[in-house]
């Protein structure tokens, strides 16, 4: 059994903020936990513009606080986001999230992220293989939401 609190994660290597301060991600469950998914609490700053593309991961997002706009950049579809809204990126859609107010969301990634990924120039996380017992985390991989 794993029990963690966001207080324990705050200001550790599991608490990652973007270089421009537009988002903060607290990585509660990661690939190294060995459960087949990762689970994050992510906060987006109001007025920020956040473009992502998880070409190697499926992501489910549950909005628990705030309001914003989600744009599917592949189809041009626009969706209003408010508490209680879930969106699932099951087709690896390129997307943009624009918070009107601070947004707090819970996110699940499959396959799990290691917590040390960096978005590339297209907003994509590389596909990382979780470390096996006795092998350290992938080296040279940085941290990003």
BAMISE-296186 format. One record per residue (C-alpha): residue number from 1; x, y, z; residue in one letter. Coordinates in steps of 0.25 Angstrom, whole numbers, plus 5000, padded with zeros to 4 digits. Each point is the difference from the previous one (the first is absolute). Layout:
BEGIN
<site drenfi="NUM" X="X" Y="Y" Z="Z" torvex="A"/>
...
//
This chain:
BEGIN
<site drenfi="1" X="5000" Y="5000" Z="5000" torvex="X"/>
<site drenfi="2" X="5005" Y="5014" Z="4997" torvex="X"/>
<site drenfi="3" X="4995" Y="5012" Z="5007" torvex="X"/>
<site drenfi="4" X="5005" Y="5014" Z="4997" torvex="X"/>
<site drenfi="5" X="4995" Y="5014" Z="5002" torvex="X"/>
<site drenfi="6" X="5002" Y="5012" Z="4992" torvex="X"/>
<site drenfi="7" X="5006" Y="5007" Z="5012" torvex="X"/>
<site drenfi="8" X="5011" Y="4989" Z="4999" torvex="X"/>
<site drenfi="9" X="5002" Y="5002" Z="4986" torvex="X"/>
<site drenfi="10" X="5001" Y="5016" Z="5000" torvex="X"/>
<site drenfi="11" X="5014" Y="5005" Z="4998" torvex="X"/>
<site drenfi="12" X="5006" Y="4987" Z="4996" torvex="X"/>
<site drenfi="13" X="5004" Y="4994" Z="4987" torvex="X"/>
<site drenfi="14" X="4986" Y="4996" Z="4998" torvex="X"/>
<site drenfi="15" X="4995" Y="5014" Z="5000" torvex="X"/>
<site drenfi="16" X="5003" Y="5006" Z="4986" torvex="X"/>
<site drenfi="17" X="4998" Y="5014" Z="4995" torvex="X"/>
<site drenfi="18" X="5001" Y="5005" Z="4986" torvex="X"/>
<site drenfi="19" X="5011" Y="5009" Z="4996" torvex="X"/>
<site drenfi="20" X="4990" Y="5011" Z="4998" torvex="X"/>
<site drenfi="21" X="4992" Y="4997" Z="5012" torvex="X"/>
<site drenfi="22" X="4987" Y="4997" Z="4992" torvex="X"/>
<site drenfi="23" X="4998" Y="4987" Z="5006" torvex="X"/>
<site drenfi="24" X="5004" Y="4991" Z="5012" torvex="X"/>
<site drenfi="25" X="4999" Y="4985" Z="5001" torvex="X"/>
<site drenfi="26" X="5001" Y="4992" Z="5013" torvex="X"/>
<site drenfi="27" X="5003" Y="4986" Z="4996" torvex="X"/>
<site drenfi="28" X="4993" Y="4991" Z="5010" torvex="X"/>
<site drenfi="29" X="5002" Y="4986" Z="4993" torvex="X"/>
<site drenfi="30" X="5011" Y="4998" Z="4990" torvex="X"/>
<site drenfi="31" X="5005" Y="4988" Z="4991" torvex="X"/>
<site drenfi="32" X="5010" Y="4996" Z="5011" torvex="X"/>
<site drenfi="33" X="4988" Y="4997" Z="5009" torvex="X"/>
<site drenfi="34" X="4998" Y="4988" Z="4991" torvex="X"/>
<site drenfi="35" X="4985" Y="5001" Z="4998" torvex="X"/>
<site drenfi="36" X="4998" Y="5003" Z="4985" torvex="X"/>
<site drenfi="37" X="4996" Y="5014" Z="5000" torvex="X"/>
<site drenfi="38" X="5004" Y="5014" Z="5006" torvex="X"/>
<site drenfi="39" X="4991" Y="5009" Z="5008" torvex="X"/>
<site drenfi="40" X="5002" Y="5015" Z="5001" torvex="X"/>
<site drenfi="41" X="4994" Y="5013" Z="5006" torvex="X"/>
<site drenfi="42" X="5002" Y="5011" Z="4990" torvex="X"/>
<site drenfi="43" X="4997" Y="5015" Z="5002" torvex="X"/>
<site drenfi="44" X="5000" Y="5009" Z="4988" torvex="X"/>
<site drenfi="45" X="5001" Y="5015" Z="5002" torvex="X"/>
<site drenfi="46" X="4989" Y="5010" Z="4995" torvex="X"/>
<site drenfi="47" X="5003" Y="5006" Z="4987" torvex="X"/>
<site drenfi="48" X="5010" Y="4990" Z="4996" torvex="X"/>
<site drenfi="49" X="5000" Y="4993" Z="4986" torvex="X"/>
<site drenfi="50" X="5005" Y="4985" Z="5002" torvex="X"/>
<site drenfi="51" X="5002" Y="4992" Z="4987" torvex="X"/>
<site drenfi="52" X="5002" Y="4985" Z="5002" torvex="X"/>
<site drenfi="53" X="5001" Y="4987" Z="4991" torvex="X"/>
<site drenfi="54" X="5002" Y="4987" Z="5007" torvex="X"/>
<site drenfi="55" X="5003" Y="4991" Z="4988" torvex="X"/>
<site drenfi="56" X="5005" Y="4989" Z="5009" torvex="X"/>
<site drenfi="57" X="4990" Y="5000" Z="5011" torvex="X"/>
<site drenfi="58" X="4985" Y="5000" Z="5003" torvex="X"/>
<site drenfi="59" X="4996" Y="5011" Z="5010" torvex="X"/>
<site drenfi="60" X="4987" Y="5001" Z="5007" torvex="X"/>
<site drenfi="61" X="4997" Y="5014" Z="5007" torvex="X"/>
<site drenfi="62" X="4990" Y="5003" Z="5011" torvex="X"/>
<site drenfi="63" X="4998" Y="5015" Z="5003" torvex="X"/>
<site drenfi="64" X="4997" Y="5002" Z="5014" torvex="X"/>
<site drenfi="65" X="5002" Y="5015" Z="5001" torvex="X"/>
<site drenfi="66" X="4999" Y="5012" Z="4991" torvex="X"/>
<site drenfi="67" X="4995" Y="5003" Z="4986" torvex="X"/>
<site drenfi="68" X="5007" Y="5000" Z="4986" torvex="X"/>
<site drenfi="69" X="5000" Y="4997" Z="4985" torvex="X"/>
<site drenfi="70" X="5005" Y="4987" Z="4994" torvex="X"/>
<site drenfi="71" X="5003" Y="5000" Z="4985" torvex="X"/>
<site drenfi="72" X="5002" Y="4987" Z="4992" torvex="X"/>
<site drenfi="73" X="5011" Y="5005" Z="4991" torvex="X"/>
<site drenfi="74" X="4998" Y="4988" Z="4990" torvex="X"/>
<site drenfi="75" X="4985" Y="5002" Z="4998" torvex="X"/>
<site drenfi="76" X="4998" Y="5015" Z="5004" torvex="X"/>
<site drenfi="77" X="4990" Y="4996" Z="5011" torvex="X"/>
<site drenfi="78" X="4999" Y="5009" Z="5012" torvex="X"/>
<site drenfi="79" X="4994" Y="4996" Z="5013" torvex="X"/>
<site drenfi="80" X="4997" Y="5008" Z="5013" torvex="X"/>
<site drenfi="81" X="5007" Y="4994" Z="5012" torvex="X"/>
<site drenfi="82" X="4994" Y="5002" Z="5014" torvex="X"/>
<site drenfi="83" X="5000" Y="4991" Z="5013" torvex="X"/>
<site drenfi="84" X="4995" Y="4986" Z="4997" torvex="X"/>
<site drenfi="85" X="5004" Y="5000" Z="4986" torvex="X"/>
<site drenfi="86" X="5009" Y="4988" Z="4995" torvex="X"/>
<site drenfi="87" X="5007" Y="4999" Z="4987" torvex="X"/>
<site drenfi="88" X="5008" Y="4988" Z="4995" torvex="X"/>
<site drenfi="89" X="5011" Y="5001" Z="4990" torvex="X"/>
<site drenfi="90" X="4998" Y="4986" Z="4994" torvex="X"/>
<site drenfi="91" X="5004" Y="5004" Z="4986" torvex="X"/>
<site drenfi="92" X="5013" Y="5007" Z="5004" torvex="X"/>
<site drenfi="93" X="4993" Y="5014" Z="4996" torvex="X"/>
<site drenfi="94" X="5009" Y="5012" Z="5000" torvex="X"/>
<site drenfi="95" X="4992" Y="5010" Z="5009" torvex="X"/>
<site drenfi="96" X="5001" Y="5013" Z="5006" torvex="X"/>
<site drenfi="97" X="4995" Y="5004" Z="5014" torvex="X"/>
<site drenfi="98" X="4997" Y="5015" Z="5003" torvex="X"/>
<site drenfi="99" X="4996" Y="5002" Z="5015" torvex="X"/>
<site drenfi="100" X="4990" Y="5012" Z="5002" torvex="X"/>
<site drenfi="101" X="5002" Y="4998" Z="5015" torvex="X"/>
<site drenfi="102" X="5010" Y="4991" Z="5007" torvex="X"/>
<site drenfi="103" X="4998" Y="4986" Z="4997" torvex="X"/>
<site drenfi="104" X="5003" Y="4987" Z="5008" torvex="X"/>
<site drenfi="105" X="4998" Y="4987" Z="4994" torvex="X"/>
<site drenfi="106" X="5003" Y="4985" Z="5003" torvex="X"/>
<site drenfi="107" X="5008" Y="4993" Z="4988" torvex="X"/>
<site drenfi="108" X="5002" Y="4985" Z="4997" torvex="X"/>
<site drenfi="109" X="5011" Y="4996" Z="4990" torvex="X"/>
<site drenfi="110" X="5001" Y="4987" Z="4994" torvex="X"/>
<site drenfi="111" X="5011" Y="4995" Z="4998" torvex="X"/>
<site drenfi="112" X="5005" Y="5006" Z="5012" torvex="X"/>
<site drenfi="113" X="5010" Y="5012" Z="5000" torvex="X"/>
<site drenfi="114" X="5013" Y="4999" Z="5008" torvex="X"/>
<site drenfi="115" X="4998" Y="5014" Z="5005" torvex="X"/>
<site drenfi="116" X="5013" Y="5005" Z="4993" torvex="X"/>
<site drenfi="117" X="4994" Y="5002" Z="4986" torvex="X"/>
<site drenfi="118" X="5002" Y="5013" Z="4992" torvex="X"/>
<site drenfi="119" X="4990" Y="5004" Z="4990" torvex="X"/>
<site drenfi="120" X="5007" Y="5001" Z="4987" torvex="X"/>
<site drenfi="121" X="4999" Y="5011" Z="4989" torvex="X"/>
<site drenfi="122" X="4986" Y="4995" Z="4997" torvex="X"/>
<site drenfi="123" X="4995" Y="4998" Z="5014" torvex="X"/>
<site drenfi="124" X="5002" Y="4985" Z="5000" torvex="X"/>
<site drenfi="125" X="5006" Y="4991" Z="5011" torvex="X"/>
<site drenfi="126" X="5009" Y="4990" Z="4996" torvex="X"/>
<site drenfi="127" X="4996" Y="4985" Z="5002" torvex="X"/>
<site drenfi="128" X="5008" Y="4996" Z="5012" torvex="X"/>
<site drenfi="129" X="5001" Y="4986" Z="5005" torvex="X"/>
<site drenfi="130" X="4998" Y="4999" Z="5015" torvex="X"/>
<site drenfi="131" X="5013" Y="4996" Z="5008" torvex="X"/>
<site drenfi="132" X="5001" Y="4985" Z="5004" torvex="X"/>
<site drenfi="133" X="5004" Y="4996" Z="5014" torvex="X"/>
<site drenfi="134" X="5015" Y="5003" Z="5002" torvex="X"/>
<site drenfi="135" X="5000" Y="5010" Z="4988" torvex="X"/>
<site drenfi="136" X="5000" Y="5015" Z="5002" torvex="X"/>
<site drenfi="137" X="4991" Y="5010" Z="4994" torvex="X"/>
<site drenfi="138" X="5003" Y="5003" Z="4985" torvex="X"/>
<site drenfi="139" X="5011" Y="5010" Z="5000" torvex="X"/>
<site drenfi="140" X="5000" Y="5013" Z="4992" torvex="X"/>
<site drenfi="141" X="4985" Y="5001" Z="5001" torvex="X"/>
<site drenfi="142" X="4996" Y="5014" Z="5005" torvex="X"/>
<site drenfi="143" X="4987" Y="5004" Z="5008" torvex="X"/>
<site drenfi="144" X="4988" Y="5006" Z="4994" torvex="X"/>
<site drenfi="145" X="4984" Y="4999" Z="5002" torvex="X"/>
//
